[in-house]
Amino acid sequence: MTNPPTSFDLIIRGGTIIDGTRAPRFTADVGIKDGHIVAIGEVAGEARRVIDATGRIVAPGFIDAHTHDDSAVLVDPGMTCKVSQGVTSVVTGNCGVSIAPLKPGSPRPMPLGLLSPGDGRVAEYASFADYVAALRAAPAAVNVAAMVGHTSLRASVLSDLGRAATDAEIAEMRAYVQEALDAGAIGVSTGTFYPPAEAAPTEEIIEVCRPLSGSGGVYATHMRNEANDVIKSLEESFAIGKALDVQVVISHHKVVGPANFGRTKETLPLISKAMSCQCVALDCYPYNASSTMLHTDPAKLQVKVVVAASGPHPEVAGRDLADIAAEWGVDRLEAAKRLQPASAIYFSMDEADVRTILAFEPTMIGSDGLPFGERPHPRLWGTFPRVLGYYCRELELFSLETAVWKMSGLTAQNFGIEGRGTLAVGNHADITIFDAASVRDSATYDEPCVPAAGIDAVIVNGALTWWQGAHQNARTGQVITRAGVS
């Protein structure tokens, strides 16, 4: 903008700008008006509010590349777990699980149950357009970029989830995908790792996702296998992307189980090779434990498993499954069955692999947190400051400019999010101000719901949403849609 205004809603003065592009940092003011950045440099003029950011980093608001916040943004619109760590936008509908569309009366097998707090507050949305309308009618504190989940479609359409879909069922699911894309969905996700979708063959996924081709949407996947068959699963994911000619996002990339520790030496070169001939992206979270539904597959219960939440036995949250089983005089599998429906934390990864994936240049950051329950994985509250504090500042895996890019500009680019992810004149004023010397995660496995340290201010669409450790009760989040969809 050649002639910036002389009056602003907010001016951020004297901060060190890291703009989300990996460009070197620089000192400048930022002028904000009507929800947008209208000036960067030496900003002269009056403002309703001025923030002195001297000695602080002024960065784009972080974009959480992988969340399950589909219903949380409606039932807990303050989204303190996210804004307190600098997140201004969330990508929802991951792992094949989305809150829309869900045909009323259709079954809700796990992991679909993970989207609900279990107290009846979550409405059902028979169409994606209805869900988008609900988000716009009651904005959250963060922006929402939503995908449609293949597992949700299967639950809505198939009479038996233990088989492949018929041609007629594929056509019905494909129509749901088209409706979702028309309503603004940014892509389709799959979760063939989970029982409700593991019977879906590759061809079913390709045919259901046909509307993605040429739409600008992405294909994101919790692959079939992240353990012994991780290579085969990567190859399937790439094949689907090629068949549809779309961006592939490998969700929360990891290699699981002691037998596979160190196999990032195989997976990352394979991903790099695929990136050379098609559009491929990946995200990860900065922890060596995962969290999802409590499985009743014995093979998935061989590592240390901590119960995060249980419907019939809420008193066991935070306890080791092995200890619960011993107390009840049963094996782990029987204990897991008695705890259903339940979620759990699995200590199944090697820290060296986590660091290798994080340090891999194209890796985005996503929390993958489950937003309900008293003892969630600490990644729900700690992911982004953990990257900034532990992995960037302390371990020096990458520069601060790269860390910010991995959490903002790179994510916006990979998901096709326009006008966010970088600090530039004309962009939405999604901004995080933090202290590079003190920012760190405070959430732990024992106390997981603790706000981070060092996040001074978070601004969402121009509104001050988090300030000096307290939520400001702003609800200015917007629905992020694909280019050309209003």
N, C-alpha and C positions, 0 to 999 in steps of 0.2 A: 504494500500500500504506500503510494508516494506521498500522500497527504493524510497522515493519521489524525484522528480527532484531537481536540484539545481538552475534552472531558471524558472521563472513563468511569466505569463501574468499579474497577479494581486496578491498581497498579502494584506490581511486584518489583521492588527496587533493589538493585545492587546484588542480585543473586548470580551464582555461577551456573550458566546455562549448559546443560547436556541435552541436546535437542532430539535424541532418539534416532539419529542417522549414523552414529559412530564418528561423527566429526569431532575434532578437538573441542574441549570446553572453552567457554568465553564468558566474560562478565557483561551483563546487560540488564536493562529493565524490561518488563513485559507489561503491555497495556491491554486490558480486557474490557470489552463492551458488548452488550447484547449476547452474551454467551460465547463469544469468539475472541480469538487473539487478533488484535488490530494493530499492534505495534511491538516491535522488538528492537531494542537499542537504547539510546538515551531518550527516554520518554518524558516530555515536558507536558504539563497540564494538571488539571485538578481531577480528583477521584473521590468517589464516595468512601472508599476504603483503600488504605495503603498498607502493604506488608513489607517490612524490612527483611530482606532475605540475605543480607550480608553474611558471608561465611557459610552459606547453605547452598545445596544443589537444587536447582530448579529444573525439573525433568517432566517429560510427558507423563500423564497418568498411566499407570501400568494396566495392561490388558491381560487378564487371566485367560490363557489360551485353552484351559480345560477345566470346566466346572460342572457341578450338578446342582446349580442354583435355580433350576427351572421354576420350582414353586417357592423357594425361599424369597425370591425377589417380590413375591406377592404377599406372603404371610409374614415376612420379616423385612419390610422394605427399607429399613435403615441400613441393612447390610453392614453392620459394624465390623464383622469379621473380615470384610474386604476393604472398606474405606480406611480402616485403621492401619492397614499395611500399604496404602498408596494405590490401591486398585480403583480404577474409575470405570472400567468396562469388563464384563464377563461374557465368555462364550459358553452357551448352555446347550443341552440336548446331546451330550456326548455319550459314547459307549453304547449307542443304539437305543438309549433310553431318553425319551422326551415326554413332557407333560401333555403334548398335543402332536397329532390328533390321537385321542383315545376314545374308542367307541363306548358310549355308556353301557355299563353292564358286562363288558368284556373282562376277562380275568386279569389280575395284576400279579403275576408270578415274580419272584425276585429275579433280577434286581430292580424291577419297576417300583417295588415298595420303598426303595431308598429315596424316592423323590418326595415322599410324604412325611410330615411330622407325626402322623398316626393319630391325630386328634380331630380329624374331620374338617380341618380348615381349608383343605385343598379342593378347589372345584375341578370338575372334569371338562375338558375342552374337546368337543367332537371335531372341530376343525382348527387348523393352524391360525386362520384368520381370527377366530374367536379368542385365541390365546394372545395374539398381537394386540387385539382391541383391549383386552384386560390389562395388559402391560401399559398401554397408553392412557387408559382411564385412571390408573392408580400407579404413577411412576415410582420407581425405587430410587435409592440414592446413587445407583450405578447404572450405566448404560447396559443394555442387553442385546447381544447378537446370538440368535437362537438357531439351532439346527433341528431337523426332524429325525427321530430315531427309528431305525429299521426294526428293532425289537418291539417298540410300541406299535408299529404297523402290523407286525405279525400277531401280536396279542389282540389287535382289533379285528383282524381278518380271518386268521386260521382257526379251524376247529380243533386242530391237534398240532401243538408246537413241536412235537417230536418228529416231524417229517418235513420234507421239502414242500414248498408251496406249489399249488397247481397253476396252470396257465391263467385260469380265471382269477385266482387269488393274487397272482403277480400283477395282473392288470388292475385289480382293485387297489393294491398297494401303490402301484405306479401313479394312479390317479390322485391318491393322497399326497404323494411327493410333489406332483405338479401343483396341486392346490397350495401346499406349503411354500413352494418357491414363488408362486404368484403372490402370496401373502407377505413375502419378505424373508423367508428362511434363507440363511447363508449357506446351507448345504445339508447333506445327509450323513448320519453317523451309523456305524454298525458296531455290534458287540458280540461277535461270533464266539467269543470266549465263554459266554454265559449260556446256561441250558436252554432258555427260550429261543435262542438263535443259532445254536451250534449245529442244528440239523440243516441249516440253510446252505445249499451248495453255492459255489462261486457264481454259477450262471444265474441263480435266483437273484443274488445281490446286484449283478450287472443289469439285469432286466428291470428290477424294481427301480434302480437309480438312473435309468435312461434319461429322464428329464433333466438331469444335471448337465448333460452334454450341451455345450454352447450357452449355458445359463450364467456362467461365472461363479457358480457355487462350488463348494469343496466336498470331497469325500474323506471323512475322518473315521478312523477305525481303531477300536480296541481289538487287536488281532486275535485269531483263534488260539494262538499259543505264544507265550513269551518265555518258554522253558526249552525243553529238548527240541521242539520243532519250530523254534523262532525263525530260522532261515526260511523254511517252507512257508511260514505265515507272512513274512516280509515279501516273498516272491508273489504270493497270492494278492497281497495288497497292491503291489506294483502292477500286476496284470489287470486288476479291476480298474485302476487309474488309466492304464493305456487303452483299455476297451472303451472307456467313457470319455477319454481325452480331457481329464479334469485333474485339478490339484489334489494330491493325496496328502493327508496328515496322519502320520503314525502317532497315535496317542500314547502318552506316558511311556516312552520307549524304555525298556528294561530287559535284563536277562535274569530269569528267576531260578532259584535253587542252587545249592552248592555245586551240583554237577555242571552247572553252566556259568559259574563265576569266571570272569575273564573273557567271555565270548563277545564282548564289545569289540574285540580285535577282529571278529568276523562281521558283526552286524554293521558297524559304522562304515567300513569300506564298501559293503554292499549297498548301503543307503547312499553313500557318495557316488557310486557308480550309477545308481538309478537316477540321481539328481542330474547327471550329465546328459540324460536323454528324455527326461520327463519332469513334470512339476511334482516334487516331493518335499514335504516338510515334516518336522517332528517336534514334539514337546516332551518335557520331563519335569518331575518335581524333585526338590533337593533333599530327599530323605531315602534311607535304605529300607524302609518299610512301606508296604502298600496298604490300602484300606478299601474294602468293598463288602458285599454280602458275605455272611458266614456260610461257607460252602459245606455241602454234605457229600463231597467227593473225598474219600480217604487220602488220595494222592496230594490234595491241596491242603491237608492238615498236618503234614509232616514237619513243618517248620514251627517256630514259636508263633502262637496265635493268641492275641489278646482280644477279648470281646469288647466291642465299643458300645453296643446297644442290643437289648433283647426285649421283644414284646412281652413274653410270659415271665421273664426273670430279669426285670430292670436292675435288681440289686447286684447283679454280677458284672455290671459295666466296669471296665478297667481291670478285670481279672484274667489270668492266663487260663486258656481253655483246658490245658493239661491239669491244672490244679482243680478246676471245677469238676472235670471228669473223675479225678481221684476222690474228691469229696463225695461224689454221688455213687462211686463204686461201679462206674461204667467206662467204656473206652471213649476216645475223643469223638468218634463218629456219632455214637449214641448221644453224647452230651450236646454235640452240634445240632442234632435233630430236635432234641428237647428244647433248645433255645430259640428255635425258629418262630417268627421271622427275626432275623438278627443281622448285625453288621460286625465286622472284625478288622483288626490290624494284623498284617502278616509280615514278620521279619524275615524276608526271603531274598534280599539282595546284598551284594557285596559293595561296600562303600567305595572301593577303587573303581568299580564299574560306574557308580553314580557320578563320581568326579569326572570320569572319562566322557560320559554322555553330556554332562553339563558343559565341559570344556569344548566339546565339538562345536565348531563355529555356528552351524545353522540351527542349533537347538533353541527352541522357544521355551518359555517358562509357563507352566500351568500348575495350579494347586491340586486339582482332583479331589478337593475336600468334600466330605458329606456334611451338609449344613445342619443336620438335626441330631439330637442326642446329647447327653451330658458329657460323654467322653469321646469326642471325635478325634481323629488324627490331628496332631498339631499343625499339619500343613494348611488346615483351613484358616488359621490365623497367622501363620508364620512364614509362608513360602517366600514371599518377595523380599522381606528384610533379611531372611536367612541367606538368600543369594547375595544380597548387597554386603552383609556383614561378614558372614562366615566364609563363603566361597570366594567372594571378590576381595574384600579387605584383608582377611586373615590368611587364607590359603593362596591368594593371588592367582587364581585360575585364569582370570581375564581382567582387563582394565574396567574401570567404572563406566566408561563410555560404551564398552561392549555389553556389560551387564544391563545397562539401561536399554540398549537396543534390543537385546534378547527379550525384554519384558514390555516393549512398546512398538517401536518402528518395524521390527521384524515380524511381529505378530500381526500388525495391521496389514502389512504387505501380503503375508501368506493367506490371510482370510479375506482379503479384498475389502478391508475396512477403510473407507475414504474419510479424509478430514480429521483423523485421529492418529495417535501413535507417534507424532512428531510435533515439536514446537515450531510452528511456522505461521506467519501472518495469514489469516483466513481460516485457519483450522479451528475446530471447537476448542474451547478453553478447558481441556482436561489436563490438570497439572498436579504434580506431587512435589512438595518441597521437603527435603530431608537433610539431616546432618550426616555427611559421609563418614565422619569419625566415630559416631556413636550408634548409627542405625544397626539394629540387630533384632532377631526374633526372640520373643519372650515365652512363647508357647512351648510346652513340653508334653511328653506322653502322660505324665502325672497331672499336669495342670495345662490342658490344651487350649483353653479359651481365654488367653491373656493377650492384650494388645501389644504390638511391637514397640520398641524404643526407637527414638530418633526420627519418627515421621512427624514433622512440624505442622504441615498443612496439606490438605487435599481439596482440590477444586474440581467440580464436575459441571461442565457446561456453564462455566463462569460463576457458579455458586460455591461459596466456601462451605464445605461439607464436613471437614475434620480440621480441628484447630487446637493445637497444644494439648493433645490427649483427650479431647472431648468431641463427641458428635454434635454438629450444629443444627441437626434436624432438617437439613435440606433434602428435598426429594426431586431432583432435577434430571434424573436419568432419562435417557431416550432409547427408543428401539432402533437398533442398528440394522439396516437392511442392505441387500446387495445394490450395487449401482443400478440406477434406473427403476428401482422399486420404491415407491413412496410410502 
